[in-house]
Amino acid sequence: MGRWSRRVAAKFVEWLAPQQNAAWLKVGCGTGALTATILGECAPRSILSTDPSEAFLAHARSGIEDHRVRFQVASAQDLPAENASMDVVVSALVLNFVPDRPSALDEMQRVLKPNGLLSFYVWDYPAGGIGFIDSFWKAATEVDPQAAALDESKRFPFCTREGLAEICNAAGLRSPAIAPIEIETVFPDFEAFWLPFTLGAGPAPGYCVSLPEDHRAKLKARLAKTLGTDGAIRLFARVWAVKTRRLELSISVQK
């Protein structure tokens, strides 16, 4: 997933068009793809990159050596920054995993300066926005109907333009711009497509490696029949991105 999230990150910062020399807070560092892109494309003054997982932070630190970046363990609901201290607050492919999204958005607004830029994006799961994941779960469900319960399109139904607009409205975010950002994911052949699902990292690969060998072979055969085995496999991936500015200094959470 990392190679595709890096490509999305590049398109996202182009769409975001942030100011230079800004103080950034990154909610949910993950592998560090967006943090690295911000450093390379946005000329930030500083970046505070947070994640609840020390393992993710350690991975990001290993690939990013820049004095402008500080990594810190923190949840999205309890950000380690002062009120109205950040110019830009962003979150990439994280909000759907946050258990209390309203609190997280309150926190993001709390640390943002007046007229500061708040933005986040999530995969368009309900519309099959990660083509290779959508293909996997459709095939898995044909082989094992119980697999449907694990499909992200069922788990994250709010990851649509309309769903995100409702979340923004509930959080008091004013006139958010919501737009799709798309990339093409290309695999040189079917085996290159299949291999990541056998590595166990993530919901779909985790499900795949948990299957008995004969069941996994049936799943592979179903995918091969659907996608073909001659030549490259090309599928689209889409995120919904949201951006808005904080127009008033209205602190709802005091620290």
PyMOL commands that set and color helices and strands:
alter all, ss='L'
color gray80, all
select helices_A, chain A and resi 2-16+33-41+54-63+95-97+101-110+125-127+131-143+145-150+152-155+161-170+190-198+203-210+213-227
alter helices_A, ss='H'
color red, helices_A
select strands_A, chain A and resi 23-27+46-51+69-73+86-92+112-123+177-187+233-245
alter strands_A, ss='S'
color yellow, strands_A
deselect
rebuild
show_as cartoon
